[in-house]
Amino acid sequence: MMLYKYHTINDDLKASLAEQYVWFSAPSSFNDINDSALRLDSRYTEEEILRELDFVRAQIYRIASMQQDYSTNPLLLEAQAQHFFSSILMDRGPEGQPDHNGRLHASVEKSLEDRRHRIGISCYSQGNSNELLWAHYAAAHYGLCLGIETAFDRECFQQLEQVKYVEVLPKLKLLSHMGENLKKLYTIKSSAWSYEQEVRAFQHGFGKYRMNPRCLVNVAFGIRTREADLNEICGVVRKRYGRQVALLQMTRGAGGKLALRALAD
């Protein structure tokens, strides 16, 4: 899948190109305050709680099997989970709703907040001529846009998800076994952001992930990119990625629309 990354030209960008890595950010650092922090539905049914207990049990024994743990630890963890969920089921409100005091919901919120600070997401667009993205993310055309073919690296780009934009942000019900809802948490945004045409790459933790150099297909510089920056980036790209990468620059085409031209090389 061909994707595009808009950048300001700074030391972080230069390091990522020279060292051939992609930086995956924790969602807690994103500029949209609702990003990965949608409102949660705290009313769980008895059936959902029992399904969650079954899911937790399965996870305990899956991890024990992977770690070849043949001790009594999995049994103790299962007993603790059974005790916790039994107490949640017995904690009924006036209408008979379980988790009346919100202990399960508080646990879910804490787990999700921890996850917001721990997982890694790298954000891309589906085009490189978006005027708003050039203005907002590429320093008003002083920056650049990287064209990346993710098919060349299935490890760095192991999970790609297209962002969906909605007029009204939903209220999600989230327990660990609700995988589809968990995905929605990280891929639903307000329609105000729809101009980004965003696709997200996911990793289990934030930080640097090496990228196969074949992934870098082109580099498009902004209309205002300084000559010194352009020459420096071109030098790094040719040295580290070879002549496979097309070097381009944005120009104003007919009617003031953005257009690309190849740079003399």
C-alpha positions as CSV (number, residue, x, y, z in Angstrom):
1,M,0.0,0.0,0.0
2,M,1.5,3.3,-1.0
3,L,1.3,5.9,1.8
4,Y,2.7,9.4,2.4
5,K,4.3,11.0,5.4
6,Y,4.5,14.8,5.7
7,H,7.4,16.2,7.7
8,T,9.1,19.3,8.8
9,I,12.8,19.1,8.2
10,N,14.5,18.7,11.5
11,D,17.1,16.5,13.3
12,D,14.6,13.8,13.9
13,L,13.7,13.5,10.2
14,K,17.4,13.5,9.2
15,A,18.2,10.8,11.8
16,S,15.3,8.6,10.7
17,L,16.4,8.8,7.0
18,A,20.1,8.2,7.8
19,E,19.4,5.3,10.2
20,Q,16.5,3.9,8.1
21,Y,13.8,3.7,10.8
22,V,10.2,4.8,11.4
23,W,9.2,6.4,14.6
24,F,6.0,5.1,16.1
25,S,4.4,7.5,18.6
26,A,2.3,6.8,21.7
27,P,-1.3,8.0,21.1
28,S,-1.1,10.1,24.3
29,S,1.1,12.5,22.4
30,F,-1.3,13.1,19.5
31,N,-2.7,16.6,19.0
32,D,-6.4,15.6,18.8
33,I,-7.6,15.4,22.4
34,N,-10.2,12.8,21.5
35,D,-7.7,10.6,19.7
36,S,-7.8,7.1,21.2
37,A,-9.8,8.5,24.1
38,L,-13.4,8.1,23.1
39,R,-16.1,8.0,25.7
40,L,-16.7,4.6,27.2
41,D,-20.0,2.9,27.9
42,S,-19.8,1.6,31.5
43,R,-23.0,-0.6,31.5
44,Y,-21.9,-4.2,31.2
45,T,-24.3,-7.1,30.9
46,E,-23.9,-10.3,32.8
47,E,-23.2,-12.2,29.6
48,E,-20.4,-9.7,28.6
49,I,-18.8,-10.1,32.0
50,L,-18.8,-13.9,31.8
51,R,-17.3,-13.7,28.3
52,E,-14.6,-11.4,29.7
53,L,-13.8,-14.0,32.4
54,D,-13.5,-16.7,29.8
55,F,-11.2,-14.5,27.7
56,V,-9.0,-13.7,30.7
57,R,-8.7,-17.4,31.6
58,A,-7.7,-18.3,28.0
59,Q,-5.1,-15.6,28.1
60,I,-3.6,-16.8,31.4
61,Y,-3.1,-20.3,30.0
62,R,-2.0,-19.1,26.6
63,I,0.8,-17.1,28.2
64,A,1.7,-19.9,30.6
65,S,2.0,-22.3,27.6
66,M,4.2,-19.8,25.7
67,Q,6.5,-19.4,28.7
68,Q,6.4,-23.1,29.5
69,D,5.2,-22.3,33.0
70,Y,4.1,-25.5,34.6
71,S,3.9,-24.2,38.1
72,T,0.8,-23.3,40.1
73,N,1.0,-19.7,39.0
74,P,-1.7,-20.0,36.2
75,L,-4.0,-21.7,38.7
76,L,-3.5,-18.8,41.2
77,L,-4.1,-16.2,38.5
78,E,-7.3,-18.0,37.4
79,A,-8.6,-18.1,41.0
80,Q,-7.9,-14.4,41.4
81,A,-9.7,-13.6,38.1
82,Q,-12.7,-15.8,39.2
83,H,-12.9,-14.0,42.5
84,F,-12.7,-10.6,40.9
85,F,-15.4,-11.2,38.3
86,S,-17.7,-13.0,40.8
87,S,-17.6,-9.9,43.0
88,I,-18.4,-7.7,40.0
89,L,-21.4,-9.9,39.2
90,M,-22.6,-9.7,42.7
91,D,-22.2,-5.9,42.9
92,R,-25.8,-5.1,41.6
93,G,-27.5,-1.7,41.5
94,P,-31.2,-1.0,42.1
95,E,-31.9,-2.1,38.5
96,G,-29.9,-5.3,38.8
97,Q,-27.0,-4.0,36.7
98,P,-23.7,-5.6,37.6
99,D,-20.6,-3.6,38.5
100,H,-22.7,-1.0,40.3
101,N,-19.7,0.6,42.0
102,G,-17.7,0.7,38.8
103,R,-14.7,-1.3,39.8
104,L,-14.6,-3.2,36.4
105,H,-15.1,0.1,34.5
106,A,-12.3,1.8,36.5
107,S,-10.0,-1.2,35.7
108,V,-10.9,-0.9,32.0
109,E,-10.2,2.9,32.0
110,K,-6.8,2.4,33.7
111,S,-5.8,-0.3,31.3
112,L,-6.7,1.8,28.2
113,E,-4.9,4.9,29.6
114,D,-1.8,2.8,30.2
115,R,-2.1,1.5,26.6
116,R,-2.4,5.1,25.2
117,H,1.1,5.7,26.7
118,R,2.6,2.4,25.6
119,I,1.6,1.3,22.1
120,G,3.0,2.8,18.9
121,I,1.2,4.4,16.0
122,S,2.7,5.9,12.8
123,C,0.3,8.1,10.8
124,Y,0.2,8.5,7.0
125,S,-2.0,10.0,4.3
126,Q,-3.1,8.5,1.1
127,G,-1.9,11.3,-1.1
128,N,1.1,13.7,-1.3
129,S,-0.7,16.8,-2.8
130,N,-3.0,17.7,0.1
131,E,-2.7,21.5,0.5
132,L,-3.8,21.4,4.2
133,L,-1.3,18.6,5.1
134,W,1.5,20.6,3.4
135,A,0.5,23.6,5.5
136,H,0.0,21.8,8.8
137,Y,2.6,19.0,8.9
138,A,5.2,20.1,6.4
139,A,5.9,23.5,7.8
140,A,3.9,25.4,5.2
141,H,5.9,23.9,2.3
142,Y,9.3,24.3,4.0
143,G,9.2,20.6,4.7
144,L,8.8,17.5,2.6
145,C,6.6,14.4,2.0
146,L,8.0,10.9,1.9
147,G,6.3,8.3,-0.4
148,I,6.5,4.9,1.2
149,E,5.4,1.5,-0.2
150,T,4.6,-0.5,2.8
151,A,4.4,-3.8,0.9
152,F,8.2,-4.1,1.0
153,D,8.3,-4.5,4.8
154,R,5.6,-6.6,6.5
155,E,7.3,-6.3,9.9
156,C,7.6,-2.5,10.2
157,F,4.1,-2.2,8.6
158,Q,2.6,-5.3,10.1
159,Q,-0.8,-3.8,10.8
160,L,-2.4,-1.0,8.7
161,E,-5.8,0.4,9.5
162,Q,-7.7,3.1,7.6
163,V,-9.2,5.8,9.9
164,K,-13.0,6.3,9.7
165,Y,-14.5,9.8,10.1
166,V,-17.8,10.4,11.8
167,E,-20.0,13.4,12.5
168,V,-20.7,12.3,16.1
169,L,-18.0,10.4,18.0
170,P,-19.5,7.1,19.4
171,K,-19.6,5.9,22.9
172,L,-17.8,2.5,23.0
173,K,-18.2,-0.5,25.2
174,L,-14.8,-1.9,25.8
175,L,-13.7,-5.1,27.5
176,S,-10.6,-7.1,26.5
177,H,-12.5,-9.6,24.4
178,M,-14.1,-6.9,22.3
179,G,-11.3,-6.7,19.7
180,E,-13.3,-4.9,17.1
181,N,-14.3,-2.1,19.5
182,L,-10.7,-1.8,20.6
183,K,-9.6,-1.2,17.0
184,K,-12.4,1.4,16.6
185,L,-10.9,3.3,19.6
186,Y,-7.8,4.0,17.6
187,T,-9.3,4.4,14.1
188,I,-12.4,6.6,14.6
189,K,-12.0,10.4,14.4
190,S,-14.2,13.4,14.0
191,S,-15.1,14.4,10.4
192,A,-13.2,17.6,11.1
193,W,-10.1,15.6,10.4
194,S,-11.3,13.9,7.3
195,Y,-9.0,16.0,5.0
196,E,-6.1,13.9,6.3
197,Q,-7.3,10.7,4.6
198,E,-5.3,8.9,7.3
199,V,-4.0,5.4,7.5
200,R,-2.3,4.2,10.6
201,A,0.5,1.6,11.2
202,F,0.5,-0.1,14.6
203,Q,3.2,-1.6,16.8
204,H,3.0,-3.0,20.3
205,G,5.3,-0.3,21.7
206,F,6.3,3.2,20.8
207,G,9.8,4.0,19.5
208,K,12.1,3.3,16.5
209,Y,11.4,0.4,14.1
210,R,13.8,-0.3,11.3
211,M,12.3,0.1,7.8
212,N,13.5,-1.8,4.7
213,P,15.1,0.9,2.5
214,R,13.1,-0.4,-0.5
215,C,10.0,1.1,1.1
216,L,11.2,4.7,0.3
217,V,9.9,5.3,-3.2
218,N,10.1,9.1,-3.5
219,V,10.8,12.3,-1.6
220,A,8.7,15.4,-2.5
221,F,10.1,18.7,-1.3
222,G,7.8,21.7,-0.6
223,I,7.6,24.8,-2.7
224,R,9.5,26.7,-0.1
225,T,12.1,24.1,1.0
226,R,15.4,25.8,1.6
227,E,18.1,24.9,-0.9
228,A,20.5,23.8,1.9
229,D,17.9,21.5,3.4
230,L,17.0,20.1,0.0
231,N,20.6,19.4,-0.9
232,E,21.3,17.8,2.5
233,I,18.3,15.5,2.3
234,C,19.0,14.5,-1.3
235,G,22.6,13.6,-0.2
236,V,21.4,11.4,2.6
237,V,18.8,9.7,0.4
238,R,21.2,9.0,-2.4
239,K,23.8,7.6,0.1
240,R,21.5,5.5,2.1
241,Y,18.8,4.4,-0.4
242,G,20.5,4.7,-3.8
243,R,19.0,5.9,-7.1
244,Q,15.8,3.9,-6.7
245,V,14.2,6.9,-4.9
246,A,12.6,9.6,-7.1
247,L,13.5,13.1,-6.0
248,L,10.6,15.6,-6.6
249,Q,9.5,19.1,-5.8
250,M,6.0,20.5,-5.5
251,T,5.1,23.4,-7.8
252,R,2.0,25.4,-8.5
253,G,0.3,24.0,-11.5
254,A,-2.7,25.2,-13.6
255,G,-5.2,27.1,-11.5
256,G,-2.8,27.2,-8.6
257,K,-3.2,23.5,-7.9
258,L,-0.2,21.6,-6.6
259,A,1.9,19.6,-9.1
260,L,5.1,17.6,-9.0
261,R,8.2,18.0,-11.0
262,A,11.3,15.8,-11.0
263,L,14.5,17.3,-9.7
264,A,17.7,17.4,-11.8
265,D,19.9,14.7,-10.4
